[in-house]
């Protein structure tokens, strides 16, 4: 980045002041919030996140430094719940991703299912990966596949589960063509995400902790090596009883 494009010190200072103001507003909103999902708290949170991100970017551009904290952006959080207080219906949306890690194992399982099926029309479907997947998911419930995915040559990817509330159950067949398009984010009661990204972050933290422990052990060993050795009683002075 050229010097002309760098933010000025005054701009960085103004961004720091904006964080202080956003912190005060967020605390004030929390102190007077009207409920668990108060929109004012949600808005103040987003303002604080935006101010922190702006300050972090300016600080890095100007001084090549970063802040020691991270506030998730608004896109990483659910909006405040505005659905029915006493819902009469709920929907559970689940997405699970898999990779076909062992195609031969998948094909063998599909062929075994077809062989045990008296109404099987032949091994044509079990001879292709997409056909084998159709047989597998037609035979087993998704939860059973999730628990036995390795047996079927599959490798787990990311997954997410959303629970949404509604006043009344949907009409039969109403959403089958586009099951995920009509979901209102403000009717989501809770969500649970599983991702390899989270595991990688934990592994990175564990690697850092292991490295720090190793460095501490090495420093301790070095300190012990630097201590003078005593040869018998030669370096010991007799105690003076008058002292």
C-alpha positions in Angstrom: 0.0 0.0 0.0 1.4 3.4 -0.9 1.8 6.2 1.6 -0.9 8.3 -0.1 -3.4 5.5 0.4 -2.7 4.9 4.1 -5.1 6.3 6.6 -4.0 9.2 8.7 -3.3 9.0 12.4 -6.3 11.1 13.0 -8.5 8.6 11.2 -7.2 5.8 13.3 -7.8 7.9 16.5 -11.4 8.7 15.3 -12.0 5.0 14.7 -10.8 4.2 18.3 -13.2 6.9 19.6 -16.0 5.3 17.6 -15.4 2.0 19.4 -15.6 3.7 22.8 -18.9 5.2 21.8 -20.2 1.9 20.5 -19.2 0.1 23.7 -21.1 2.7 25.8 -24.2 2.3 23.6 -24.0 -1.5 23.7 -23.7 -1.5 27.5 -26.6 0.9 27.8 -28.7 -1.3 25.6 -27.9 -4.4 27.6 -28.6 -2.6 30.9 -32.1 -1.6 29.8 -33.0 -4.5 27.5 -36.6 -5.6 27.6 -36.0 -9.3 27.0 -33.6 -12.0 25.8 -34.0 -11.0 22.2 -34.2 -7.2 22.5 -33.8 -5.6 19.0 -31.9 -2.7 20.6 -29.3 -5.0 21.9 -29.0 -6.7 18.6 -28.6 -3.3 16.8 -26.0 -2.1 19.3 -24.1 -5.3 18.9 -23.9 -4.9 15.2 -22.7 -1.3 15.6 -20.0 -2.4 17.9 -18.9 -5.2 15.6 -18.8 -2.7 12.6 -16.8 -0.2 14.7 -14.3 -2.8 15.8 -13.8 -4.1 12.3 -13.2 -0.6 10.9 -10.7 0.2 13.7 -8.9 -3.0 13.2 -8.5 -2.4 9.5 -7.3 1.2 9.9 -4.9 0.2 12.7 -3.4 -2.5 10.4 -3.1 -0.2 7.4 -1.5 2.6 9.3 0.7 0.8 11.9 0.7 -2.8 10.8 -0.9 -3.8 14.1 -4.0 -5.7 15.0 -6.4 -5.8 18.0 -6.3 -8.8 20.4 -10.0 -9.4 20.2 -12.5 -10.4 17.5 -16.2 -9.6 17.4 -18.3 -11.7 15.0 -20.1 -9.8 12.3 -23.9 -9.5 12.0 -23.9 -12.1 9.2 -22.6 -14.7 11.7 -25.5 -14.3 14.1 -29.2 -14.8 14.0 -31.6 -11.8 14.0 -33.8 -11.3 17.0 -36.7 -13.8 17.2 -40.0 -12.3 16.1 -42.0 -15.5 15.7 -45.0 -16.6 17.8 -44.5 -16.7 21.5 -46.4 -20.0 21.8 -45.8 -21.7 18.4 -48.3 -24.4 17.4 -45.9 -25.9 14.9 -42.2 -26.2 14.2 -39.9 -27.2 11.3 -36.5 -28.9 11.6 -34.2 -28.2 8.7 -31.1 -30.3 8.4 -28.3 -30.3 5.9 -25.5 -32.8 6.1 -22.7 -32.9 3.5 -20.7 -36.0 2.7 -17.8 -36.8 0.4 -17.7 -40.2 -1.4 -14.3 -41.2 0.1 -14.5 -44.9 -0.9 -16.6 -45.6 -4.0 -15.9 -49.3 -4.0 -17.2 -49.7 -0.5 -20.3 -47.7 -1.4 -21.0 -49.9 -4.4 -20.4 -53.1 -2.4 -23.0 -52.0 0.2 -25.5 -51.1 -2.5 -25.0 -54.4 -4.2 -25.5 -56.2 -0.9 -28.8 -54.4 -0.3 -30.0 -55.2 -3.8 -29.0 -58.9 -3.4 -31.1 -59.1 -0.2 -34.1 -57.4 -1.8 -36.6 -59.8 -3.3 -38.0 -57.1 -5.5 -34.7 -56.1 -6.9 -34.6 -55.6 -10.7 -30.9 -56.3 -11.1 -27.5 -54.9 -10.3 -27.6 -52.1 -12.8 -28.4 -49.4 -10.2 -25.8 -50.7 -7.8 -23.2 -50.5 -10.5 -23.0 -46.7 -10.5 -22.2 -44.3 -7.7 -25.3 -42.2 -8.1 -27.4 -45.4 -8.3 -25.7 -46.7 -5.2 -26.4 -43.5 -3.3 -30.1 -43.8 -4.3 -30.3 -47.3 -3.0 -28.5 -46.4 0.2 -30.6 -43.4 1.1 -33.8 -45.3 0.1 -32.9 -48.1 2.4 -31.7 -46.3 5.5 -32.9 -43.3 7.5 -30.6 -40.2 7.3 -29.8 -40.5 11.0 -28.6 -44.1 10.5 -26.5 -43.1 7.6 -24.9 -40.3 9.7 -24.0 -42.8 12.4 -22.7 -45.4 9.9 -21.3 -43.2 7.2 -17.8 -44.9 7.3 -19.4 -48.3 6.6 -20.9 -46.8 3.4 -17.6 -45.3 2.2 -18.7 -41.7 3.0 -16.8 -39.0 4.8 -18.6 -36.4 6.9 -18.5 -32.7 5.9 -20.2 -29.7 7.4 -23.7 -30.0 8.8 -26.3 -27.6 10.1 -29.7 -27.9 11.9 -32.2 -25.2 12.2 -35.4 -25.2 14.3 -38.1 -22.8 13.2 -41.4 -21.9 14.8 -44.8 -21.2 13.1 -48.4 -20.4 14.1 -49.8 -23.3 12.2 -48.4 -26.4 10.4 -47.8 -26.0 6.7 -50.3 -27.5 4.3 -49.3 -31.0 2.9 -47.0 -30.6 0.0 -46.8 -26.8 0.3 -43.0 -26.5 0.6 -41.7 -29.8 -0.9 -40.5 -28.2 -4.2 -38.3 -25.6 -2.4 -38.0 -26.7 1.3 -35.4 -24.1 2.3 -36.5 -21.0 0.4 -39.5 -19.9 2.6 -37.7 -19.9 5.9 -37.9 -16.6 7.9 -34.6 -16.1 9.8 -36.5 -14.3 12.5 -38.6 -17.4 13.2 -35.5 -19.5 13.9 -35.6 -20.7 17.5 -32.1 -22.1 17.5 -29.4 -23.6 15.2 -26.5 -25.9 15.5 -23.6 -26.0 13.2 -20.8 -28.6 12.8 -17.8 -27.8 10.6 -14.3 -28.9 10.1 -13.4 -25.2 10.4 -14.1 -25.4 14.1 -12.0 -28.5 14.5 -9.1 -26.8 12.7 -9.3 -23.8 15.0 -9.2 -26.1 18.1 -6.3 -28.0 16.6 -4.4 -24.8 16.0 -5.0 -23.7 19.6 -3.8 -27.1 20.9 -0.7 -26.9 18.7 0.1 -23.4 20.1 -0.4 -24.6 23.6 1.8 -27.7 23.0 4.5 -25.5 21.5 4.4 -23.1 24.5 4.6 -26.0 26.9 7.6 -27.4 25.0 9.3 -24.0 25.1 8.7 -23.7 28.8 10.2 -27.1 29.4 13.3 -26.2 27.3 13.7 -23.0 29.3 13.5 -24.9 32.5 16.2 -27.4 31.3 18.4 -24.5 30.3 18.1 -23.0 33.7 19.0 -26.2 35.4 22.1 -26.6 33.1 23.2 -23.1 34.1 23.2 -23.8 37.8 26.7 -24.4 39.3 27.5 -27.9 40.4 28.8 -28.6 43.8 31.6 -31.1 44.3 31.2 -32.7 47.6 31.8 -30.3 50.6 34.6 -28.3 48.9 32.3 -25.3 48.1 30.4 -25.4 51.4 31.6 -23.0 54.1 31.2 -24.1 57.7 28.5 -22.4 59.7 29.6 -19.8 62.2 27.7 -20.2 65.4 28.2 -16.5 66.3 26.3 -15.4 63.2 
